[in-house]
Amino acid sequence: MKKSKLFLGLGALALVGCLLVAADHIDAPSTMGTTADIADFYAFEPTEGSDNTVFAVDLQSNVLPDLAYGTFDENVLLEINIDTNNDLVEDVVIQAIPRDGKMYFFGPVAPSETGLNGTIMVDAPLGSVDISAETAIVETTANGVSLFAGPRQDAFFFDFFQFNEVIGGTAPLGFKPAGDPNSTDDDDETAVDTFDGANTMAIVIELPNSLLGTTTGQNALGLEVYKTWVTTNVKQ
């Protein structure tokens, strides 16, 4: 099988099962402020009874609202790793890497090697889509796979600066979160969403489960799920 240059692992974020969310914002010094820094990872069925799975990855970019959109790094390979036999080792991978204004996808396919390092599985092209700017562009392939790549509103709701004050012991004593039934107009502070208006660089894939294969993985409720995590790798 044809393979590209080796990509070495930089970041990872795990998610066990569908209908769950994992988040990890701006706390990886080696990747912070770049699209190698993974912010959010989502996996879910788009509608009840659907035979599709949606994977959505938000890559960290400029997070504060007054900063400009970021861009995807052509030296960073994104891998969605999928465990189908419950051993927490990837059996199938989906890869995405940008080139000249487009995001190219490969897989789902068994990886040539497991772990943090990887190579582009160029013999298993999945499709490509123009990287969106202000207007969202979605490409749907002949086998029912929908693809998106571009800036999106940060889905994370968090009062980052108030959190730092609480951790540092400097938060006003009268502080109550917005929406607290005990909050009054006389309270010193109300919570604000620091990330309101901020953007991440998002990659979204919806594909039929038939392309992922069967799974024996189970979640805490005993339901069969794909156990999945995402990694970013830099070219060496």
C-alpha positions as CSV (number, residue, x, y, z in Angstrom):
1,M,0.0,0.0,0.0
2,K,1.3,3.5,-0.8
3,K,2.2,5.5,2.2
4,S,3.4,9.1,2.7
5,K,6.1,10.4,5.0
6,L,5.8,9.5,8.7
7,F,3.7,11.7,10.9
8,L,4.5,11.8,14.6
9,G,1.8,12.2,17.2
10,L,1.3,15.5,18.9
11,G,-2.1,15.5,20.6
12,A,-4.9,13.1,21.4
13,L,-8.5,13.3,22.7
14,A,-10.6,10.2,23.5
15,L,-14.3,9.6,23.3
16,V,-15.8,6.2,24.3
17,G,-19.1,5.5,22.5
18,C,-21.5,7.6,20.6
19,L,-23.7,10.5,21.8
20,L,-20.9,11.7,24.0
21,V,-18.6,14.7,23.9
22,A,-15.0,15.2,24.9
23,A,-13.4,18.7,25.3
24,D,-9.9,19.9,26.0
25,H,-9.3,23.7,25.5
26,I,-6.0,25.6,25.2
27,D,-3.9,23.6,27.7
28,A,-1.4,21.9,25.5
29,P,1.6,24.2,25.3
30,S,3.3,22.4,22.4
31,T,0.2,22.8,20.1
32,M,-1.7,25.8,21.6
33,G,-2.9,28.3,19.0
34,T,-2.5,25.9,16.1
35,T,-4.7,23.4,14.3
36,A,-2.7,20.6,15.9
37,D,-4.4,21.4,19.2
38,I,-7.6,19.4,19.6
39,A,-10.4,21.4,21.3
40,D,-13.5,19.2,21.0
41,F,-14.5,15.8,19.7
42,Y,-18.1,14.7,19.1
43,A,-19.5,11.4,17.8
44,F,-23.2,10.8,17.5
45,E,-26.0,9.4,15.3
46,P,-27.6,12.4,13.5
47,T,-31.2,11.1,14.0
48,E,-32.9,8.4,16.0
49,G,-32.6,5.1,14.2
50,S,-30.1,6.4,11.7
51,D,-27.5,4.0,10.2
52,N,-25.0,6.8,10.0
53,T,-22.4,8.2,12.4
54,V,-21.2,11.8,12.6
55,F,-17.7,12.6,13.7
56,A,-16.9,16.3,14.4
57,V,-13.5,17.6,15.5
58,D,-12.9,21.2,16.5
59,L,-9.2,22.1,16.2
60,Q,-8.0,25.0,18.4
61,S,-7.2,28.2,16.6
62,N,-7.5,31.8,17.8
63,V,-10.1,31.5,20.5
64,L,-10.9,35.0,21.7
65,P,-13.7,36.7,19.8
66,D,-11.7,39.7,18.6
67,L,-9.1,37.6,16.9
68,A,-9.2,36.5,13.2
69,Y,-10.0,33.1,11.8
70,G,-7.2,30.6,11.8
71,T,-6.1,28.3,9.0
72,F,-5.5,24.6,8.7
73,D,-1.8,23.6,8.8
74,E,-0.8,21.5,5.8
75,N,1.8,19.7,8.0
76,V,-0.8,18.4,10.4
77,L,-2.6,15.1,9.8
78,L,-5.8,14.5,11.7
79,E,-6.7,10.9,12.5
80,I,-10.1,9.6,13.8
81,N,-9.3,6.2,15.4
82,I,-12.1,3.7,15.7
83,D,-11.9,0.5,17.9
84,T,-14.4,-2.2,16.8
85,N,-13.4,-5.1,19.0
86,N,-13.2,-3.5,22.4
87,D,-9.4,-3.8,22.9
88,L,-8.8,0.0,22.8
89,V,-6.5,-0.3,19.8
90,E,-7.6,1.3,16.5
91,D,-9.0,-1.1,13.9
92,V,-10.1,1.5,11.5
93,V,-8.9,5.1,10.9
94,I,-10.2,8.1,9.0
95,Q,-7.7,10.7,8.1
96,A,-7.9,14.3,7.0
97,I,-5.2,16.6,5.7
98,P,-5.4,20.0,3.9
99,R,-3.8,20.9,0.6
100,D,-4.2,24.2,-1.4
101,G,-7.6,25.2,0.0
102,K,-9.1,21.7,0.1
103,M,-9.4,19.1,2.8
104,Y,-8.6,15.6,1.7
105,F,-10.0,12.5,3.5
106,F,-8.8,8.9,3.5
107,G,-10.4,5.7,4.9
108,P,-12.1,4.2,6.7
109,V,-9.4,1.6,6.5
110,A,-7.2,-0.6,8.7
111,P,-4.1,1.4,9.6
112,S,-0.7,0.2,8.5
113,E,0.5,0.9,12.1
114,T,-1.2,1.6,15.4
115,G,-0.4,4.1,18.1
116,L,0.5,7.8,17.9
117,N,2.5,7.7,14.6
118,G,0.8,7.3,11.3
119,T,1.1,7.6,7.5
120,I,-1.5,8.9,5.0
121,M,-3.4,5.9,3.5
122,V,-3.3,7.3,0.0
123,D,-4.7,4.0,-1.5
124,A,-8.0,4.6,0.4
125,P,-9.3,8.1,-0.7
126,L,-12.7,9.0,0.9
127,G,-13.3,12.3,-0.8
128,S,-12.4,16.0,-0.5
129,V,-14.2,19.3,0.1
130,D,-13.2,23.0,-0.4
131,I,-12.3,24.5,3.0
132,S,-15.1,26.9,3.9
133,A,-14.8,30.5,4.8
134,E,-17.8,32.6,5.5
135,T,-20.2,30.3,3.7
136,A,-20.3,26.6,4.7
137,I,-19.5,24.1,1.9
138,V,-20.6,20.5,2.3
139,E,-19.5,17.8,-0.2
140,T,-21.5,14.5,-0.4
141,T,-19.8,11.6,-2.1
142,A,-21.4,8.9,-4.2
143,N,-21.3,6.4,-1.3
144,G,-23.2,8.8,1.0
145,V,-20.4,10.4,2.9
146,S,-20.8,14.1,3.8
147,L,-17.7,16.2,4.4
148,F,-17.0,19.7,5.8
149,A,-13.9,21.6,6.8
150,G,-13.8,25.3,7.9
151,P,-14.3,27.8,10.8
152,R,-17.3,27.3,13.0
153,Q,-18.6,28.9,16.2
154,D,-16.9,27.4,19.2
155,A,-19.5,25.2,20.9
156,F,-17.8,25.3,24.3
157,F,-19.7,27.5,26.9
158,F,-17.3,28.6,29.6
159,D,-16.5,31.6,31.7
160,F,-12.7,31.2,31.3
161,F,-11.6,34.4,33.2
162,Q,-14.0,33.8,36.1
163,F,-12.8,30.2,36.3
164,N,-9.3,31.5,36.7
165,E,-10.4,33.9,39.5
166,V,-12.2,31.1,41.3
167,I,-9.1,28.9,41.1
168,G,-6.9,31.8,42.2
169,G,-9.2,32.6,45.1
170,T,-9.9,36.1,43.8
171,A,-13.6,35.7,42.6
172,P,-16.1,38.1,44.2
173,L,-18.0,36.6,47.1
174,G,-21.3,37.5,45.5
175,F,-20.6,35.8,42.2
176,K,-23.4,33.5,41.0
177,P,-23.5,31.8,37.5
178,A,-26.0,33.3,35.0
179,G,-29.3,31.5,35.3
180,D,-28.8,30.7,39.0
181,P,-32.3,30.9,40.6
182,N,-30.7,32.6,43.6
183,S,-29.0,35.2,41.5
184,T,-30.2,38.9,41.8
185,D,-29.4,42.1,40.1
186,D,-27.3,43.1,43.2
187,D,-24.8,40.3,42.7
188,D,-21.3,41.4,42.0
189,E,-20.9,39.4,38.8
190,T,-22.7,37.2,36.3
191,A,-21.2,34.5,34.2
192,V,-20.3,35.3,30.6
193,D,-19.4,32.9,27.8
194,T,-15.8,33.8,27.1
195,F,-15.9,31.8,23.8
196,D,-19.1,33.5,22.4
197,G,-18.2,34.6,18.9
198,A,-14.9,32.8,19.0
199,N,-14.1,30.2,16.3
200,T,-12.5,26.9,15.9
201,M,-11.4,25.1,12.7
202,A,-13.8,22.2,12.4
203,I,-13.7,19.0,10.4
204,V,-17.0,17.1,10.2
205,I,-17.7,13.7,8.6
206,E,-21.0,11.8,8.3
207,L,-20.8,8.3,6.9
208,P,-22.8,5.1,6.8
209,N,-21.9,2.6,9.6
210,S,-21.5,0.0,6.9
211,L,-18.2,1.7,6.0
212,L,-17.0,1.3,9.6
213,G,-17.9,-2.4,10.0
214,T,-19.5,-4.2,12.9
215,T,-18.4,-3.5,16.5
216,T,-18.3,-5.5,19.7
217,G,-17.5,-2.5,21.8
218,Q,-19.9,-1.6,24.6
219,N,-20.5,1.5,26.7
220,A,-21.5,1.7,30.4
221,L,-25.1,0.9,29.5
222,G,-24.2,-2.3,27.7
223,L,-25.0,-0.8,24.3
224,E,-22.8,-1.6,21.3
225,V,-20.8,1.4,20.3
226,Y,-17.7,2.4,18.4
227,K,-14.9,3.4,20.8
228,T,-13.1,6.2,19.2
229,W,-10.5,8.9,19.7
230,V,-8.8,11.6,17.6
231,T,-5.1,12.4,17.2
232,T,-3.1,15.1,15.4
233,N,0.2,14.2,13.9
234,V,3.0,16.5,12.5
235,K,5.0,15.6,9.4
236,Q,8.6,14.6,9.9
